[in-house]
Amino acid sequence: MAGQTVRPSRQTGWSITPAFLRAAVAAAVLVGLAVAFGRADLLVLGTPLLIVTVWTLATRPRAIPDITGTVSTTSPVEGTTQAWTIRVSGCDTAEQFSAYVGDHRLLTLTPDLSALSASLRDGSCVTTLRWRSNRWGTHQILGSRLAVFGPWGGYRYGAVDLPSITVATMPEIARFDSTRGLPHPHGLIGVNRSNMRADGTEFADIRQVQPGDRLRRIHWPVSARTGTLHVRTSFAEQDTEILIVLDASTDVGDSNVDAGEQSSLDLGVRASAGLATYFLGRGDRVGLEVVGGMRPTRVPIGMGVLHRRRLLDCLSGVERGLGGASFQRAAVRSHVHAGGMLLLISPLLSPMPLTLAAELARRGITVLVVDCFPGMPADTDRETALAVRVRLLERRREISAIERLGVPVVRWQGPGSLDPVLARLSARPQPRAVQR
């Protein structure tokens, strides 16, 4: 999305500063005492202050300066550097401005200061502050307070407030790739190897010619050796449907970019972005549902560059829910067609996600559960740590139970995380619906 420009929420006028008052009073007192008592030394001390006072009054700014703040983009990618530009113009006699950036939570500023100051040349100045959003999500940031000063700091315009800007930071795309295709693809095009023999690039077998075979498929060495025509066969390459279901009902762990720490929701959102980007790049159709969060969101299954942007925009607006009770099984409304796959991304701290996975598997849907639990925080108190360990033991038992039902659970570890599981799923026959 393009940048956004804001202006002060209210306009003020020029007013004298305490420094000007002190200089004027000191000049009047020193010059008055020098005249009254004939003190030349007091006249020497008071004359510079008197000159500055007269100069300030003579060059008093009268025009209202034009102040704007412009952010380079309102939808940055997490971790990228953007610009916050403040422009002051329209007042020839102004000499300097100062600004303070108040709303810089979850930001890294360059230079690492929230206050900045610059001199005006010919009544105008442009100053740029670099900032980096440290966490995905929608935030109100970069609210600033600014003041413009006249010659010698005698008059001040402001301070005026530049309103905060709503920035939707898209999640960093977790690096992911896979050497395995998805099991049981049923689309028309794509890069997943199908079990069906048809036109493709991966060799399958050599057999005798049949009606309908193309001449370019004839394998001449085998045909010459056997005396009968033989053709090469290959596996078809097809696309498939992938529905990513993100559990946003809870968020466990610390989120600290500088320390390299990620919470469970950080891992889930970034893994969802990485998986969606990877499979869309392969030509597959991808959908997204966020369940358990404050705002359950659904992006229908689709493909293409614009669809990828819709998915990332949706992930940038994810908000943590109220716990496992907010995860509703009926919240998954998207229909996955035959040959599709459902990726359930969850820290599995509630039995509800695994119950959902078991029900969907009984309907004949290929389900893969991705575990994004980051581990127990190091600074947990004793009582909380004991409760978490008890829950983790229950969690381990629930994972073992669902794996016995044929639903694989794999821990998210980036590139290659899903390869062993996809290989096992591809070796299975396509599941059939046994319960509706």
VENCOR-V991291 format. One record per residue. N is the residue number from 1. RES is the residue in one small letter. SS is DSSP state (helix for helix, strand for strand, loop for the rest). NEAR is the number of other C-alpha atoms within 10 Angstrom. D_CENTER is the distance of its C-alpha to the mean C-alpha in whole Angstrom. Layout:
n=N res=RES ss=SS near=NEAR d_center=D_CENTER
n=N res=RES ss=SS near=NEAR d_center=D_CENTER
This chain:
n=1 res=m ss=loop near=9 d_center=14
n=2 res=a ss=loop near=8 d_center=16
n=3 res=g ss=loop near=12 d_center=17
n=4 res=q ss=strand near=15 d_center=18
n=5 res=t ss=strand near=15 d_center=22
n=6 res=v ss=strand near=16 d_center=23
n=7 res=r ss=strand near=16 d_center=26
n=8 res=p ss=strand near=19 d_center=28
n=9 res=s ss=loop near=9 d_center=28
n=10 res=r ss=loop near=11 d_center=32
n=11 res=q ss=loop near=13 d_center=35
n=12 res=t ss=loop near=12 d_center=37
n=13 res=g ss=loop near=14 d_center=40
n=14 res=w ss=strand near=19 d_center=42
n=15 res=s ss=strand near=15 d_center=43
n=16 res=i ss=strand near=17 d_center=45
n=17 res=t ss=loop near=15 d_center=44
n=18 res=p ss=helix near=13 d_center=46
n=19 res=a ss=helix near=12 d_center=46
n=20 res=f ss=helix near=19 d_center=48
n=21 res=l ss=helix near=13 d_center=50
n=22 res=r ss=helix near=12 d_center=51
n=23 res=a ss=helix near=19 d_center=52
n=24 res=a ss=helix near=19 d_center=54
n=25 res=v ss=helix near=14 d_center=56
n=26 res=a ss=helix near=16 d_center=57
n=27 res=a ss=helix near=23 d_center=58
n=28 res=a ss=helix near=16 d_center=60
n=29 res=v ss=helix near=14 d_center=62
n=30 res=l ss=helix near=21 d_center=62
n=31 res=v ss=helix near=22 d_center=64
n=32 res=g ss=helix near=16 d_center=66
n=33 res=l ss=helix near=16 d_center=67
n=34 res=a ss=helix near=18 d_center=68
n=35 res=v ss=helix near=12 d_center=70
n=36 res=a ss=helix near=9 d_center=72
n=37 res=f ss=helix near=9 d_center=73
n=38 res=g ss=loop near=12 d_center=73
n=39 res=r ss=loop near=14 d_center=71
n=40 res=a ss=helix near=13 d_center=69
n=41 res=d ss=helix near=11 d_center=67
n=42 res=l ss=helix near=18 d_center=65
n=43 res=l ss=helix near=19 d_center=65
n=44 res=v ss=helix near=13 d_center=64
n=45 res=l ss=helix near=15 d_center=61
n=46 res=g ss=helix near=23 d_center=60
n=47 res=t ss=helix near=15 d_center=61
n=48 res=p ss=helix near=13 d_center=57
n=49 res=l ss=helix near=21 d_center=55
n=50 res=l ss=helix near=20 d_center=58
n=51 res=i ss=helix near=14 d_center=57
n=52 res=v ss=helix near=18 d_center=53
n=53 res=t ss=helix near=21 d_center=53
n=54 res=v ss=helix near=13 d_center=55
n=55 res=w ss=helix near=14 d_center=53
n=56 res=t ss=helix near=19 d_center=50
n=57 res=l ss=helix near=15 d_center=52
n=58 res=a ss=helix near=10 d_center=53
n=59 res=t ss=loop near=15 d_center=49
n=60 res=r ss=loop near=19 d_center=48
n=61 res=p ss=loop near=24 d_center=44
n=62 res=r ss=loop near=15 d_center=45
n=63 res=a ss=loop near=13 d_center=42
n=64 res=i ss=loop near=15 d_center=39
n=65 res=p ss=loop near=20 d_center=36
n=66 res=d ss=strand near=13 d_center=33
n=67 res=i ss=strand near=20 d_center=30
n=68 res=t ss=strand near=16 d_center=26
n=69 res=g ss=strand near=24 d_center=23
n=70 res=t ss=strand near=17 d_center=20
n=71 res=v ss=strand near=22 d_center=17
n=72 res=s ss=loop near=17 d_center=16
n=73 res=t ss=loop near=18 d_center=13
n=74 res=t ss=loop near=18 d_center=11
n=75 res=s ss=loop near=19 d_center=8
n=76 res=p ss=loop near=20 d_center=7
n=77 res=v ss=strand near=22 d_center=5
n=78 res=e ss=loop near=20 d_center=5
n=79 res=g ss=loop near=19 d_center=8
n=80 res=t ss=loop near=12 d_center=10
n=81 res=t ss=strand near=16 d_center=13
n=82 res=q ss=strand near=19 d_center=14
n=83 res=a ss=strand near=18 d_center=17
n=84 res=w ss=strand near=19 d_center=18
n=85 res=t ss=strand near=16 d_center=22
n=86 res=i ss=strand near=22 d_center=25
n=87 res=r ss=strand near=15 d_center=28
n=88 res=v ss=strand near=20 d_center=31
n=89 res=s ss=strand near=18 d_center=34
n=90 res=g ss=loop near=15 d_center=38
n=91 res=c ss=loop near=20 d_center=40
n=92 res=d ss=loop near=16 d_center=42
n=93 res=t ss=loop near=19 d_center=43
n=94 res=a ss=loop near=30 d_center=40
n=95 res=e ss=loop near=21 d_center=40
n=96 res=q ss=strand near=22 d_center=37
n=97 res=f ss=strand near=21 d_center=33
n=98 res=s ss=strand near=15 d_center=31
n=99 res=a ss=strand near=20 d_center=28
n=100 res=y ss=strand near=17 d_center=26
n=101 res=v ss=strand near=20 d_center=22
n=102 res=g ss=loop near=14 d_center=22
n=103 res=d ss=loop near=17 d_center=18
n=104 res=h ss=loop near=19 d_center=17
n=105 res=r ss=loop near=12 d_center=15
n=106 res=l ss=loop near=15 d_center=12
n=107 res=l ss=strand near=16 d_center=13
n=108 res=t ss=strand near=18 d_center=15
n=109 res=l ss=strand near=19 d_center=18
n=110 res=t ss=strand near=14 d_center=20
n=111 res=p ss=loop near=11 d_center=23
n=112 res=d ss=loop near=10 d_center=22
n=113 res=l ss=loop near=11 d_center=24
n=114 res=s ss=loop near=17 d_center=23
n=115 res=a ss=strand near=15 d_center=26
n=116 res=l ss=strand near=15 d_center=28
n=117 res=s ss=strand near=14 d_center=31
n=118 res=a ss=strand near=14 d_center=32
n=119 res=s ss=strand near=17 d_center=36
n=120 res=l ss=loop near=21 d_center=36
n=121 res=r ss=strand near=15 d_center=38
n=122 res=d ss=loop near=13 d_center=41
n=123 res=g ss=loop near=17 d_center=39
n=124 res=s ss=strand near=21 d_center=35
n=125 res=c ss=strand near=18 d_center=32
n=126 res=v ss=strand near=15 d_center=29
n=127 res=t ss=strand near=15 d_center=27
n=128 res=t ss=strand near=16 d_center=23
n=129 res=l ss=strand near=19 d_center=21
n=130 res=r ss=strand near=17 d_center=18
n=131 res=w ss=strand near=21 d_center=15
n=132 res=r ss=strand near=19 d_center=12
n=133 res=s ss=strand near=25 d_center=9
n=134 res=n ss=loop near=22 d_center=9
n=135 res=r ss=loop near=22 d_center=6
n=136 res=w ss=loop near=25 d_center=3
n=137 res=g ss=strand near=20 d_center=6
n=138 res=t ss=strand near=18 d_center=9
n=139 res=h ss=strand near=19 d_center=11
n=140 res=q ss=strand near=14 d_center=14
n=141 res=i ss=strand near=19 d_center=15
n=142 res=l ss=loop near=24 d_center=17
n=143 res=g ss=loop near=18 d_center=20
n=144 res=s ss=strand near=22 d_center=23
n=145 res=r ss=strand near=18 d_center=27
n=146 res=l ss=strand near=21 d_center=29
n=147 res=a ss=strand near=17 d_center=33
n=148 res=v ss=strand near=27 d_center=35
n=149 res=f ss=strand near=24 d_center=39
n=150 res=g ss=loop near=27 d_center=42
n=151 res=p ss=helix near=19 d_center=45
n=152 res=w ss=helix near=16 d_center=45
n=153 res=g ss=helix near=18 d_center=43
n=154 res=g ss=loop near=25 d_center=45
n=155 res=y ss=strand near=25 d_center=43
n=156 res=r ss=strand near=23 d_center=40
n=157 res=y ss=strand near=23 d_center=38
n=158 res=g ss=strand near=18 d_center=35
n=159 res=a ss=strand near=19 d_center=33
n=160 res=v ss=strand near=19 d_center=31
n=161 res=d ss=strand near=19 d_center=27
n=162 res=l ss=strand near=23 d_center=24
n=163 res=p ss=loop near=19 d_center=22
n=164 res=s ss=loop near=18 d_center=19
n=165 res=i ss=strand near=19 d_center=16
n=166 res=t ss=strand near=15 d_center=14
n=167 res=v ss=strand near=21 d_center=10
n=168 res=a ss=strand near=24 d_center=7
n=169 res=t ss=strand near=26 d_center=4
n=170 res=m ss=strand near=28 d_center=2
n=171 res=p ss=loop near=27 d_center=2
n=172 res=e ss=loop near=22 d_center=5
n=173 res=i ss=loop near=19 d_center=8
n=174 res=a ss=loop near=20 d_center=11
n=175 res=r ss=loop near=16 d_center=14
n=176 res=f ss=loop near=19 d_center=16
n=177 res=d ss=loop near=16 d_center=20
n=178 res=s ss=loop near=16 d_center=23
n=179 res=t ss=loop near=12 d_center=27
n=180 res=r ss=loop near=16 d_center=27
n=181 res=g ss=loop near=22 d_center=27
n=182 res=l ss=loop near=26 d_center=27
n=183 res=p ss=loop near=24 d_center=30
n=184 res=h ss=loop near=26 d_center=32
n=185 res=p ss=loop near=28 d_center=30
n=186 res=h ss=loop near=20 d_center=32
n=187 res=g ss=loop near=18 d_center=31
n=188 res=l ss=loop near=10 d_center=32
n=189 res=i ss=loop near=14 d_center=30
n=190 res=g ss=loop near=20 d_center=28
n=191 res=v ss=loop near=19 d_center=28
n=192 res=n ss=strand near=23 d_center=29
n=193 res=r ss=strand near=23 d_center=32
n=194 res=s ss=strand near=24 d_center=34
n=195 res=n ss=strand near=18 d_center=38
n=196 res=m ss=strand near=15 d_center=39
n=197 res=r ss=strand near=16 d_center=42
n=198 res=a ss=strand near=13 d_center=41
n=199 res=d ss=strand near=13 d_center=40
n=200 res=g ss=strand near=16 d_center=37
n=201 res=t ss=strand near=13 d_center=37
n=202 res=e ss=strand near=14 d_center=38
n=203 res=f ss=strand near=13 d_center=41
n=204 res=a ss=strand near=16 d_center=43
n=205 res=d ss=strand near=11 d_center=46
n=206 res=i ss=strand near=15 d_center=50
n=207 res=r ss=strand near=15 d_center=52
n=208 res=q ss=strand near=14 d_center=55
n=209 res=v ss=loop near=18 d_center=54
n=210 res=q ss=loop near=10 d_center=54
n=211 res=p ss=loop near=5 d_center=55
n=212 res=g ss=loop near=6 d_center=51
n=213 res=d ss=loop near=14 d_center=50
n=214 res=r ss=loop near=11 d_center=50
n=215 res=l ss=helix near=10 d_center=52
n=216 res=r ss=helix near=8 d_center=49
n=217 res=r ss=helix near=15 d_center=48
n=218 res=i ss=strand near=19 d_center=52
n=219 res=h ss=loop near=18 d_center=52
n=220 res=w ss=helix near=15 d_center=55
n=221 res=p ss=helix near=11 d_center=56
n=222 res=v ss=helix near=17 d_center=56
n=223 res=s ss=helix near=16 d_center=58
n=224 res=a ss=helix near=11 d_center=61
n=225 res=r ss=helix near=9 d_center=61
n=226 res=t ss=helix near=10 d_center=62
n=227 res=g ss=loop near=10 d_center=63
n=228 res=t ss=loop near=11 d_center=61
n=229 res=l ss=loop near=18 d_center=58
n=230 res=h ss=strand near=21 d_center=54
n=231 res=v ss=strand near=20 d_center=51
n=232 res=r ss=strand near=19 d_center=48
n=233 res=t ss=strand near=21 d_center=45
n=234 res=s ss=strand near=20 d_center=41
n=235 res=f ss=strand near=19 d_center=38
n=236 res=a ss=strand near=23 d_center=36
n=237 res=e ss=strand near=24 d_center=33
n=238 res=q ss=strand near=22 d_center=31
n=239 res=d ss=loop near=26 d_center=27
n=240 res=t ss=loop near=27 d_center=26
n=241 res=e ss=strand near=26 d_center=24
n=242 res=i ss=strand near=27 d_center=21
n=243 res=l ss=strand near=25 d_center=20
n=244 res=i ss=strand near=23 d_center=17
n=245 res=v ss=strand near=24 d_center=17
n=246 res=l ss=strand near=28 d_center=15
n=247 res=d ss=strand near=30 d_center=17
n=248 res=a ss=loop near=29 d_center=15
n=249 res=s ss=loop near=26 d_center=18
n=250 res=t ss=loop near=24 d_center=18
n=251 res=d ss=loop near=23 d_center=16
n=252 res=v ss=loop near=18 d_center=18
n=253 res=g ss=loop near=19 d_center=18
n=254 res=d ss=loop near=19 d_center=17
n=255 res=s ss=loop near=18 d_center=13
n=256 res=n ss=strand near=13 d_center=14
n=257 res=v ss=loop near=12 d_center=13
n=258 res=d ss=loop near=8 d_center=16
n=259 res=a ss=loop near=8 d_center=18
n=260 res=g ss=loop near=8 d_center=16
n=261 res=e ss=strand near=14 d_center=16
n=262 res=q ss=loop near=20 d_center=13
n=263 res=s ss=loop near=20 d_center=14
n=264 res=s ss=helix near=25 d_center=15
n=265 res=l ss=helix near=28 d_center=12
n=266 res=d ss=helix near=22 d_center=9
n=267 res=l ss=helix near=24 d_center=12
n=268 res=g ss=helix near=29 d_center=12
n=269 res=v ss=helix near=27 d_center=8
n=270 res=r ss=helix near=24 d_center=8
n=271 res=a ss=helix near=25 d_center=11
n=272 res=s ss=helix near=26 d_center=11
n=273 res=a ss=helix near=25 d_center=9
n=274 res=g ss=helix near=21 d_center=11
n=275 res=l ss=helix near=21 d_center=14
n=276 res=a ss=helix near=26 d_center=14
n=277 res=t ss=helix near=23 d_center=13
n=278 res=y ss=helix near=18 d_center=16
n=279 res=f ss=helix near=23 d_center=19
n=280 res=l ss=helix near=20 d_center=18
n=281 res=g ss=helix near=15 d_center=19
n=282 res=r ss=loop near=14 d_center=22
n=283 res=g ss=loop near=18 d_center=23
n=284 res=d ss=loop near=25 d_center=23
n=285 res=r ss=strand near=23 d_center=22
n=286 res=v ss=strand near=27 d_center=19
n=287 res=g ss=strand near=24 d_center=18
n=288 res=l ss=strand near=28 d_center=16
n=289 res=e ss=strand near=24 d_center=17
n=290 res=v ss=strand near=26 d_center=15
n=291 res=v ss=strand near=26 d_center=18
n=292 res=g ss=loop near=26 d_center=19
n=293 res=g ss=loop near=21 d_center=16
n=294 res=m ss=loop near=16 d_center=17
n=295 res=r ss=loop near=14 d_center=17
n=296 res=p ss=loop near=19 d_center=18
n=297 res=t ss=strand near=19 d_center=16
n=298 res=r ss=strand near=18 d_center=17
n=299 res=v ss=strand near=17 d_center=17
n=300 res=p ss=strand near=18 d_center=20
n=301 res=i ss=strand near=19 d_center=21
n=302 res=g ss=strand near=20 d_center=21
n=303 res=m ss=loop near=19 d_center=20
n=304 res=g ss=loop near=14 d_center=19
n=305 res=v ss=helix near=11 d_center=17
n=306 res=l ss=helix near=10 d_center=16
n=307 res=h ss=helix near=20 d_center=16
n=308 res=r ss=helix near=19 d_center=13
n=309 res=r ss=helix near=13 d_center=11
n=310 res=r ss=helix near=15 d_center=12
n=311 res=l ss=helix near=23 d_center=11
n=312 res=l ss=helix near=25 d_center=7
n=313 res=d ss=helix near=18 d_center=8
n=314 res=c ss=helix near=20 d_center=10
n=315 res=l ss=helix near=26 d_center=7
n=316 res=s ss=helix near=25 d_center=5
n=317 res=g ss=loop near=19 d_center=9
n=318 res=v ss=loop near=22 d_center=10
n=319 res=e ss=loop near=20 d_center=12
n=320 res=r ss=loop near=17 d_center=15
n=321 res=g ss=loop near=20 d_center=18
n=322 res=l ss=loop near=15 d_center=21
n=323 res=g ss=loop near=15 d_center=22
n=324 res=g ss=helix near=19 d_center=24
n=325 res=a ss=helix near=13 d_center=26
n=326 res=s ss=helix near=18 d_center=23
n=327 res=f ss=loop near=25 d_center=23
n=328 res=q ss=loop near=14 d_center=25
n=329 res=r ss=helix near=15 d_center=27
n=330 res=a ss=helix near=8 d_center=27
n=331 res=a ss=helix near=16 d_center=24
n=332 res=v ss=loop near=19 d_center=23
n=333 res=r ss=loop near=10 d_center=25
n=334 res=s ss=loop near=15 d_center=24
n=335 res=h ss=loop near=14 d_center=27
n=336 res=v ss=loop near=19 d_center=27
n=337 res=h ss=loop near=13 d_center=30
n=338 res=a ss=loop near=19 d_center=32
n=339 res=g ss=loop near=20 d_center=31
n=340 res=g ss=loop near=24 d_center=27
n=341 res=m ss=strand near=22 d_center=25
n=342 res=l ss=strand near=23 d_center=23
n=343 res=l ss=strand near=19 d_center=20
n=344 res=l ss=strand near=25 d_center=20
n=345 res=i ss=strand near=30 d_center=17
n=346 res=s ss=strand near=27 d_center=18
n=347 res=p ss=loop near=28 d_center=19
n=348 res=l ss=loop near=24 d_center=23
n=349 res=l ss=loop near=21 d_center=24
n=350 res=s ss=loop near=19 d_center=25
n=351 res=p ss=helix near=15 d_center=28
n=352 res=m ss=helix near=17 d_center=27
n=353 res=p ss=helix near=25 d_center=24
n=354 res=l ss=helix near=22 d_center=27
n=355 res=t ss=helix near=14 d_center=29
n=356 res=l ss=helix near=18 d_center=27
n=357 res=a ss=helix near=22 d_center=27
n=358 res=a ss=helix near=19 d_center=31
n=359 res=e ss=helix near=16 d_center=31
n=360 res=l ss=helix near=20 d_center=29
n=361 res=a ss=helix near=22 d_center=31
n=362 res=r ss=helix near=18 d_center=34
n=363 res=r ss=loop near=14 d_center=34
n=364 res=g ss=loop near=20 d_center=34
n=365 res=i ss=loop near=23 d_center=30
n=366 res=t ss=strand near=26 d_center=29
n=367 res=v ss=strand near=25 d_center=26
n=368 res=l ss=strand near=23 d_center=24
n=369 res=v ss=strand near=25 d_center=23
n=370 res=v ss=strand near=25 d_center=20
n=371 res=d ss=strand near=21 d_center=20
n=372 res=c ss=loop near=24 d_center=17
n=373 res=f ss=loop near=22 d_center=19
n=374 res=p ss=loop near=20 d_center=19
n=375 res=g ss=loop near=13 d_center=22
n=376 res=m ss=loop near=14 d_center=24
n=377 res=p ss=loop near=14 d_center=23
n=378 res=a ss=loop near=9 d_center=26
n=379 res=d ss=loop near=9 d_center=27
n=380 res=t ss=loop near=12 d_center=27
n=381 res=d ss=loop near=9 d_center=31
n=382 res=r ss=helix near=9 d_center=34
n=383 res=e ss=helix near=8 d_center=34
n=384 res=t ss=helix near=10 d_center=30
n=385 res=a ss=helix near=15 d_center=30
n=386 res=l ss=helix near=12 d_center=33
n=387 res=a ss=helix near=10 d_center=32
n=388 res=v ss=helix near=16 d_center=29
n=389 res=r ss=helix near=12 d_center=31
n=390 res=v ss=helix near=11 d_center=33
n=391 res=r ss=helix near=14 d_center=30
n=392 res=l ss=helix near=16 d_center=29
n=393 res=l ss=helix near=10 d_center=33
n=394 res=e ss=helix near=14 d_center=32
n=395 res=r ss=helix near=18 d_center=29
n=396 res=r ss=helix near=11 d_center=31
n=397 res=r ss=helix near=11 d_center=34
n=398 res=e ss=helix near=16 d_center=32
n=399 res=i ss=helix near=19 d_center=30
n=400 res=s ss=helix near=13 d_center=33
n=401 res=a ss=helix near=14 d_center=35
n=402 res=i ss=helix near=17 d_center=32
n=403 res=e ss=helix near=13 d_center=32
n=404 res=r ss=helix near=9 d_center=36
n=405 res=l ss=loop near=11 d_center=35
n=406 res=g ss=loop near=15 d_center=34
n=407 res=v ss=loop near=22 d_center=30
n=408 res=p ss=strand near=20 d_center=28
n=409 res=v ss=strand near=20 d_center=26
n=410 res=v ss=strand near=17 d_center=24
n=411 res=r ss=strand near=16 d_center=22
n=412 res=w ss=loop near=19 d_center=18
n=413 res=q ss=loop near=16 d_center=19
n=414 res=g ss=loop near=15 d_center=17
n=415 res=p ss=loop near=14 d_center=20
n=416 res=g ss=loop near=15 d_center=23
n=417 res=s ss=loop near=16 d_center=22
n=418 res=l ss=loop near=21 d_center=23
n=419 res=d ss=helix near=16 d_center=26
n=420 res=p ss=helix near=13 d_center=29
n=421 res=v ss=helix near=16 d_center=28
n=422 res=l ss=helix near=18 d_center=28
n=423 res=a ss=helix near=15 d_center=31
n=424 res=r ss=helix near=11 d_center=33
n=425 res=l ss=helix near=21 d_center=31
n=426 res=s ss=helix near=18 d_center=33
n=427 res=a ss=helix near=11 d_center=36
n=428 res=r ss=loop near=10 d_center=36
n=429 res=p ss=loop near=10 d_center=38
n=430 res=q ss=loop near=16 d_center=36
n=431 res=p ss=loop near=16 d_center=36
n=432 res=r ss=loop near=13 d_center=38
n=433 res=a ss=loop near=13 d_center=37
n=434 res=v ss=loop near=9 d_center=39
n=435 res=q ss=loop near=10 d_center=38
n=436 res=r ss=loop near=8 d_center=37
